[in-house]
Amino acid sequence: MNSRSKACEELFMTRADNKEFSDALRDAFPRLVLVSVKPWKPFVDWGYWRAAVAERNRLEAAGKKSPRVRHRMRDPTGKMPHLWSDLAVADEDQFFGWLLPEGWIPEWGKKDDFGVRQIDNPPRQRFFFSRRRFNCPERSRLREAVWFDDPPEPRDSNETIHLEGCDLTVRYSRYDDEAAAFARTVFRILGRQTIDRFVTIEPDSRRALSAASWRNRRLGMAGRRAEAWALERRHNYFFSGRIDKPASYPFTPQDIFTAEELAAYQAALPAKNEARLAAQNRHAIKVVGKFASDG
């Protein structure tokens, strides 16, 4: 292996954090551009695509065979993909950040099986960024909107709201000193705009498992605006499969497990996880059985 990467797998940021991060990156790298991870999208005839998908669905509903739907893509040779202004734009949520060399021109490859042409010569100095949203999980059973780009207003003081983590990754050759320096600078800028200490919350009681905070910059950082949002109310949480609060949250002693409670919780956790897994398996078997009977 000759590649390395720097990454933050759970980066909790609001759109305001994203904008500030973008501005700081551009100050450091004037030649930085932001493109979609699917740079071919602006060159596709989407009207044709939607009509072709509708026709395929009609044929399949009638029990007939339908051909694979391919993108009808205009020739992008010599043309740049669409450039986004920042990482907070509403129309995109997955980006490449490319540091363009002087005189760089995209080289578009051949069409793949789906009619798509990719750029074959992306710059060596680049990053990947994927933005997430706010989630109100308790509204899902009400069949209402549960995902939001900006912080939603809580229905009451007890409603749970999650901010899910973004992903920032820079991959580069271990022999490429310029790309390695680019990665270090990107994460140095990020570090200046984020916090990195959190307290994990027990999901049922909503109490902190420990007064001691944890810190792992690969597994968690949060923007200053995201921190402020999490401090606004008790049930604003960062979600990454578990729920966390910033260590700066003013927990009361009643909000934190005692050593005895934590020991009892940890002892009961394996049985609790087994019961949850068994329930999930029963549900999956039930769904599969219903699907088979309906088929």
Secondary structure, DSSP 4 states (H G I P E B T S, - for coil): --EEEEEEEEEE--HHHHHHHHHHHHHH-TTEEEEESSTTGGGB-HHHHHHHHHHHHHHHHTT---PPP---B---TT-PPP-BS-TT-TT-SEEEEEEPPTT----B----TTS---BS---SSEEEEE---EE-GGGGGGTS--EESSPPPPSSTT--EEEE-EEEEEEEETT-HHHHHHHHHHHHHHHHTEE--EEEEETTTTEES-SS-B--TTT-EEEHHHHHHHHHSTTEEEESSSEEEETTS---GGGB--HHHHHHHHHHHHHHHHHHHHHHHHHHHHHHHHHHHH-
